[in-house]
Amino acid sequence: MRPLLRLREYVRPYRGRILIALLTIVLLTAANLAIPTIIRLVIDVGLARGETGFLFWAALALLGLGALQALLSYLNRYQTEWIAAHIGYDLRNRLYDHIQHLPFSFHDRTQTGQLISRTIEDVRAIERFTGSGIVELIRLILLLVGIVTILFINEPRLALIGLLPMIPLVLLTTHFGQRIGGYFLVVDNALGDLSSRLQENVSGVQVVRAFAREPYEIERFDHFNRALYKARVKVLSTWSRIMPTTHFLVTLGTILILWFGGRMVLSGQMTIGEVVAFNGYLLLLANPAQQLTWLVNMAGEASAGVQRAFEVLDTQPAIQSPPGAIILPQLSGKVEFDHVDFQYSGGAVPALQDIDLQVEPNQVVALIGTTGSGKTSLVNLIPRFYDVTRGAVRVDGYDVRQVELTSLRRQIGIVLQTSLLFSVSIAENIAYGRPDASREEIIAAAKAAQAHDFIMEMPDGYETIVGERGVTLSGGQRQRVAIARALLMDPRILILDDSTSSVDAETERIIQKALSRLMEGRTTFVIAHRLSTVRRADLILVMNEGRIVERGRHEDLLRQGGLYREIYDLQLRDQEQLAEDLQQIEALKGSLPTGRLDRPDPDQLD
């Protein structure tokens, strides 16, 4: 249960309300402790002596105590649930904020479902304990202290006899509490695995159905679901063995009180009212004592939640702005790689080796190479998504590790091969990097990205809500919205994962036109898949096994006859031939008479 102590920093801001909650618990406990004493007086004074007036006042006192208990219970529950809700609110916000700043290397090895589970389910378990759990625990302690004190003052021998069964109950509960935290940690991890399986399956539903793998995915989900089921059953079976024991021990205490107390009444050592009050105090303790295992169960669940939540919070962002970081001025766009080595955390071999490169402002650099050659790794070092293992990456002479991250990344635009859009309006997606942009600026960016026309054809224009990850838009439409988003940022450095490799020829033409507009006056790095992109680059970098093995312009690299020539012959020559064929067809269409475009004269084709 020691991990629960880490919640102190989240409890501290609400000390005032906690004091109010504690005061109401003390008053509520005092009211509860007064009831058996009043009942004793009713029996020994009102009934034994026949004083009806006393009975009337005793009834009024019990009625007043009942009303006071109702009011105090309401105040206490409101205060404790308010505190619990705010602790949960603060902790969820802290987790979410922390996750936003964790490095890409953390997300590379962490399942999304686990993060979702920790932020929602684990925090919910902490909320439950900090609300009703702690209240009941404090109430139980106060009742225990108050009842033990009263019983020993009235009759120490009977108090010792009645409380004797509580000793094994406390030992049993302590032993249960030591084990239950570990059990709940297994449950929470299993729930995180199940959440990850569900999230991955829902995201990839199109692939699952395309390959008719529904039975396989159902079987995999059942595997994780069964693991969660078994973990929870283990908790329940352990808890269910404890509960009957607590009931028995509490009942045994009552039996002992009635047996030995009854004998003391017969011998004249106690009155009937005193024995009834004694038993009343024991019964008053019985319900919280029976709840003790439930409280320990709740504390164990919360303890596991704290461990999992703080495991994330204790992970320090490896990439953050250093103390006294330089706030970058407006960049010209010069980029340098100074003998850079880079290796992913846990990677067996370096992803980049001895990258020595200088790119001048406004140059277009195309990166080409086989899968795993290091193209994406290289461009990811510019916005400092990862830190170099050796060497340095500089923009306008500033080492990116020494500058303020926001000032760096706001001057770098990124358009990925599959651009992610959020489930908000098209206008909000375009303005994601500049939420203060005016509608005129948003429209201007959309027009430059060749997106304005299709946006205006949508039901609500720029206010149209796109589906999750932008699935209600076509691939070409998503790319153009992403280009508009980058244009609105007006970045000095642009990173493109060639965005036309999976679209048709007409969409490619539109996107290329938008990209040409986006690339004007900017230093651009393009992971190239299309010949049109490669040919217009000022510098082509041919990468292989993390190294730049060739560099130069298209014609120069062709003449060298190295790896670039091999890639060109295998992948790019067909694109070049197709482009020439399309140009001939377009020229031919332009020479045909109107009305004969669909069926041209065979002589003209010759």
N, C-alpha and C positions, 0 to 999 in steps of 0.2 A: 504493500500500500504506500510505500515511500514515494513513488512517482507523483502521488496526489499533492505532495508538498510543493511541487513546481507550479501549482495554480495560484500560489500566493500573490504573484505580481499582477494577476488578473483580478484577484479579489480586492486588492488594496484600494483601488479607486472608489469602491462602494462601501467604505468603512462606516459611513453615517447610516446608511440603510441597514447594514449588517447589525449595528448596535440596536437599531429599532427592532429588528427581527429577533435579536437575542433577548431584548426586554420583554417582548410579547411572549416568547417561549418561557421565560422565568415566571411571568404572571400567570400564564396558562398552567404551568406545572404547579404553582402554588394553589390555584383554584382546584386542580385535580386532587391535590393532597388534602385539601380541606374537606372534601366530600365524605370520606370514610369516618372522619372525626365527628361530623355532624350526624351521621347515621348512628354512630355509637351513642351519642347524647340522646338521640331520639329514642333508642331502645332502653338505655339505662335511666333516663330522666323522664322523657315524655310518656313512654309506655309503662315502664315499671312503676312509676309514681302516679300515673294517670293525670299528668299536667297537660291538658288539651291546649292551653294557651302557648305552651312551649312548642307543641307540635305545629301550631299555626306559624309561629315565627321561624321554626326550622324549615317548614315548607317554603316560606318566602325566601329564606336564605338560599335554599337549594335552587329555587327558581332564578334568583338573582345570579347565582354562580353559573347556572346554565346559560343565561343570557350573556354574561361576561365571557364565558368560554366560546360562545358562538362568535362574538365580536372579535375576540383575540385570535381565534382560529382564522377568521377572514383576513385580519390585518397581517398575521404571520404568513399565511399562504400567499397573499398578494406580494408582500415584500420579498419573500424567498424566491418566488417564481420570477419576479422582476429582476432580481439579482442574477438568477440563473440564465435568464434570457439574454441579459446584457453581457455576461461572461461568454456565453456561446457566440453572441454577435461579435464581440471583440476578438475572440480566438479564431473564428472563421475568417474575419477580415485580415487578421495577422497572417494566417496560413496562406490565404490567397495572394496577399501582397508579397509574401516571402517566395512563393512559387514563381511569381512573375520575374523575380530577380535571380532565380537559380540558373546556373549555366546550362548550355545545351547538353553538356556531358552528363548532367544529372538526369535530364529528360531522356537521354539516349538509353539509360539503363533502368528507368523507372516506368512502370506500367501506369497508363492514364487512369484505369479503373481504381488502382490503389490510392492515387491522389484524391480521386473523387470520394472514395470510401472514407479516407481520413478526414477530409474536410467536412463531410456531412454526417456519416454514421458515428464516427468516433467522437466528434464534437457533441452530437446529440446525447451520447452516453454520459459525457462529462456534464452536460446541462442537467440531465436527470438527477445525477448525484448531488451537484451543487445546489439543486432546488430542494426536492423532497427528501433526498437521502441524508444530507447533512443536518437538516432540521430534525428529522426523526432520530438521528444519532445523538444530537445534543439533548433532545427531549428525553431520550432513554437514559442518558448519563445523569441528568438532573433528577429524573424520577428515581433512579437507582440510589443516588446519594440521599435524596430526601426520605425515601421509604426506609432505607436501612437505618438512617439516623432515628426516625420516629419509632421504628420497631424495637431497636435496642434500648431506647429511652424507656419505652413502656414495659417491655418484658424481654430481657436479653436472652434467656434460655429458649423461649419459643421462637424468637427471631433467628437464633442460630439454627434451630431445627428446620424452620420454614425455608431458610435461604440455603440450606445444605445442598439441595439439588442444583442450585445455580452454579456451583463450582464446576461440575463436569460440563454444564452447558457453556460456560465461558471458555473452558479448555477446548471443547469440541468446535466452537465457533472460531476460535483463534487458529486452530489447525486447518479448518475449512478456508479461512481467509488467506492463509499462506499459499494454498494450492489454487484457489479459484482465479487469481490474477493471471497465472500462466495459461489456464484453460481458455480464458476469454481472449488472450492474445492470439491463440490458435484460431478461435472463432473469427476475430477481426481480420486476420490475415487471409483466412478462407473466404470471407466476404469480399475482401479486396480483389482476390483472384477471380471470384465469380463476376464482380463488377467489370473487371478488365475483359473477361471473356465476352460478356454481353456487349460492352462498348465496341469491341473489335468486330463482333459479328454484325451488329447493326450498321456500323460504318462500311463494312464490306459486303452488305446484303446483295448487291448486284453481282459481285464475283461469285458468291455462294450459289446463287440461283443460276447463273450462267453455266456453271460446271455441275449443276444438279447435286450439290454436296450437302443438301439440307439434312439427310439422315446422319451424316458424319458430324456435322456441327451440333445437332441435337444430342448425339452421344457424347461429344466433348463437353457440352454444357452440363449434361447430366453428371459427368465425372466431377466437375467442380462443385456442382450443386450438392452431390452426395458427400463430398468432403466437408462442406459447410454443415450439412445435416448431421453427420457423425460428430463433428466438433460440438455442436449445440446439444446433441443427445448426451454427450459425455458430461457437459455442465449440468444438464437437467437431472441426470441419473445421480450425480454426486449430491446435488441440492436436495433431491427427493429423499435420499437416505438420511439427510440431516434433519429435515422438517419433522418427521414422526418422532424422532428422539427428543426434539425440543418440546413438542406437545406433551410427551410422556413425562419429562422432567418437571414441567410446570404443573401438570396435574398431580404429580407426586408431592410437590410442595404444598398444594392445597390439602391433600389427604393428611399429610403430617400435621398441618396446622389444626385441622378439624379434630384429629385423633388426640394429639397431646393437649391442644387448647380445650377440647371438651372435658378431658380428665382434670384439667386445672380448674375449670368452672365447677365441676362436681365437688372438688376439694375446697372450693371457696377462695382459690388464689386469684381468679379472674372473674369478671362479669361476662354475661352473654354478649353485651354490647362490645366489650373489648375484643372478644374472640371474633365477632362479626367484622369489626373494624380491621383487626389483624388480617383476616382473610380477604377483606376488601382491598387492603393495601397490596397484598400479594397478587390478587387478581388484576389490580391496577398496573402492576409490573408485568403481569403475564403476557398481555398483548404485545407491548414493546419487546419483551424478551423473545417471544415467538417471531417477531419481525427482525430480530437480530441477524438471523441467517439471510433474510431478504436484503437487509442493509449491507451485509458483507458481500453478498452476490452483486449488488448494485455498485459497491465500491470497487470490487474486482473488475467489473466491466469498465468503469470509469478509469481505473488504473491502467488497464490495457490501452484504452483510448488515449490517455495522456502520453504513454510511451510511444505510441505510433505517431501522434501529432507532433510531439517534440523531437522525434527522430527526423522529421522534415525541418522543423524550426532550427534544430541544431546544425543542420547542413549549411555551412557558410557559403555564400556566393563566391565562387572562385574568381569570377570576373565582375569587377565593380570599379567605380571611379576611385582612384587613389586619393589620399589626403592631399589637399592643395592642388587638385586636378586642374589642368589648363582648359579653359573654355575656348573652344576653337572659334576663330573668326570665320568670315566667309571664305571658303576654300576656293583655290583655283583648280584643284583636281589632280595634282601631281601625286603619284603613288609609287612607293619604293618597297621592294622586298630585299632586305639586306641579309643574304646567306641564311635563309629561313629553313629551319627544320620543324616538323610538326608531327606529333604522334598522339592518337586518341587514347584517352584513359582506358587501360586494359587492352589496348591494341598490341598485336604481336609484332608488327613491323611499322616503321614510320610511314605516315601517309604522304609526307612531303620531305624532300631531301635537297638541301643546298639550293634553294630557290633564290636566284639573284636576278632582279628585274627592276627596271626603272621605266615608268609609264608617264609620259608628258601630258599636261592638261589637254582635254578634248580629243585625245586619241581613242580609237576603237580597237580593243584587244579581243581577239577571238581565241578561245581555248578549245582545243580539239584533242581527242585521245580516246582510248578504249575505256570501258566501264572500270572504275576503280583506279584510274590513272592519277587522280588527285585534283581534278578540275574544280569540283565543288569545295573541296577542302581549302584550296587556294583562295577562292573568292570569299569564303566564310571568315577568313582571317582579317579582311579589310574592315568590316563593321565590328570586329572583335567579338564574334560569336564564340570563338575559341582563342586561347592565347598560344603563341608560338612556343615551341620547346627550346629553340635556339635561334638567335638572330633577332631581327626587328622588322616590323611593318610600319612604314611612315606615310602620313598624308601631309603634303606641303611641308615636309621636314619634321613634323611632330610624330613622335612615337605614339601609336594608338593606345599603348598601355599607360601613358601619362596624361591622357586628356579625359575630360568629362564625357561619359558615354553618351548622354543625351545629345550634346552638341555635336558629337561625331555622327551618330546614327540618323539624326535629322537631316544631314547633308548627303545621305546615301539612300538612293532609291533602289528597290528590289522588285523585280517581276519574275516570279517562278514559272516553271513549265506548267504546273497545275496550281493556279492561283486560288487561295482560300478567300471566300467571301463570307461575311457574317449574316446571321438571320435578322437583318434590319433592312431599311430602305436602301435603294440604289444610291441615293444622294449621300446617306450616311456612310456607305461603303467607300464612295469616292473620297469623302472628306475625312476618312478614318485617321489619316496622319495629320490633318489640319482641321480639327472640329470647329474652328472659328471661321472657316472659309465662307464667303458669301455665296448665295445661289448663283450669281453671275460667274464667279470664279469656278464653281463646280461645273456649270454648263460649258464654260469655255474649255475646261480640261476634257470634258466628255467629247466635245466636238473635235478637239485635236486628236483624241484617241479613236476617232471614227465610231463613237458609241452613241452619239446624240440621237441619231435617226431611229435606231431600234428601241432606245429607251422611250422615246415619245410614242412609239407604237404600243407600249405596254399599258395595261388598264389604268394605272395611276401615275404614269410617267415616272418622274424621279422619286416619287413616294411609294413606288411599288416595292413590296417586301419580298425579298428573294428567299428561297427555301434554305434549309440547313446546308452550309458549305456552298451555297449558291447553286444547288442542283436544279433549280427551276430555269436556269439560263443554260444556253448551249456553251460548249467549250470555248468557241470563238468569242461569244459575248462576255463570258467571265474574264477572258484575257484582256479584252478591250476596257472593261471596267477596272481591272487591275492596272492597266497602263494609265488610265485617267487618274487613278489614285496616286500613282508615282509622279505623273506630270504635275499634279496639284502641289506636291511637296517641293517641286522645283529643285531636285537634288543636283549637287555638283559632280557626284560620282554615281554611276548607274551600274547595277549588276543584273544581267538578264540570263536566265536559264532558257535558252532559245525556245520561244513560246509558240512556235509554229510547226513543231515536229509531228503533231497529231491532229492536224486540221486539214480540211480540203483545200484545193488550190485557190478557190475564190476567197475563202476566209483568210488563207495565208496572205494573199495579196493585200487585203484590207488591214490585217494586223501588221504586216511589214511596213505599210504606209504610216500607220500609227507609231510603230517603233522608230521609224526614220525621224519622225517629228520629235519623239521623246529623246532620241540620242543627240539631237542638234546641240552643240555647244557644251557637251558634257563628256567627261572621261567615262568610257563605257567598257565593261568587261562582259563578254558574251560567251556562255557555254554553248558552242555552236553544233548544230546538227544539220543545218541546211547550207548548201553551197552559196546561196545568195548572201547569207550572213558572212561566210568565210571570205568571199572575194572582195567585199567592200571594207574589210578590216585593215587598219593601218599596220597592225602587227598580229601575226598568228603564232600562238604558242602550241607546240605539239608536245603533249605530256605522255609519259610512260613510266609506270611504277614510281610515281611521286617525284619525278624529275622532269625538267624542261629539256627535251632531247633535241628539239629543233625550234628555230624561231626565224621569222621573216615574213615577207608578203607572199601572196598566192603564187605568182609566177616564179619567184625565186625558189620557193620550196619545191615546186614541181620540177624545176631544172636540177635540183640537188638529188632527186631520185631516192630519198630516204623513206622514213616511216610515213611522212605526209603523203608521198606519192602512192604508197600502198593503201592508205585510208581513202585517198581520192579515187583510186581505181576500183576499190571494193564498194565504197559507199556513195561517193559524190559524183562520179561520172554519169551515172544514170539520171541523177537530178539535173545535171547540166544538159543532157540530151533531151529530157522532158521539158525543160524550160525553153530550149530552142524550138521544139515541136510546137509548144503552146504559142510561142511568138509567131511562127509561121501560120498557124491556124487563125490567130487574131488578124494577121495581115491579110489572109485570104478572105476572111469574113468581111473585112473592110472593102475588098475589091468587088464583092458580089452585089448584083442589083437587089434593091429592096424587095422583100417578098420571096426571095429564093435562098434564104439563109439555111433553111432546113435541108433542102435537097439541091446542092450545087451541081452545075453542069460538069460531067466527067472530064470534058475537054479542058475546062479551066483548072481542074485538079492536076492534070498532066502538066 
